[in-house]
Amino acid sequence: MESLSEGTTAGYQQIHDGIIHLVDSARTETVRSVNALMTATYWEIGRRIVEFEQGG
C-alpha cells in the first residue's frame, strides 16, 4: 500500500480542520439561537402572568 505524500496529508489535515471549524461554528450559532428563543419565550410567559395577575 502506498503512503500518502506530505502534501496530500497536509491537504487532508486542512480539510479536516476546516470541517471541525464549520461544525464548531454551527454549534455555537445554534446555542445562541436557542438561548435567544428561550429568553424571548420566558419573557413572554412572565408578561402573560403579570398581565393576568394585574387583571388585564
Summary of the structure (lengths in Angstrom):
residues: 56
radius of gyration: 24.0
end to end distance: 77.1
largest distance: 78.8
contacts: 98
relative contact order: 0.06
helix: 86%
strand: 0%
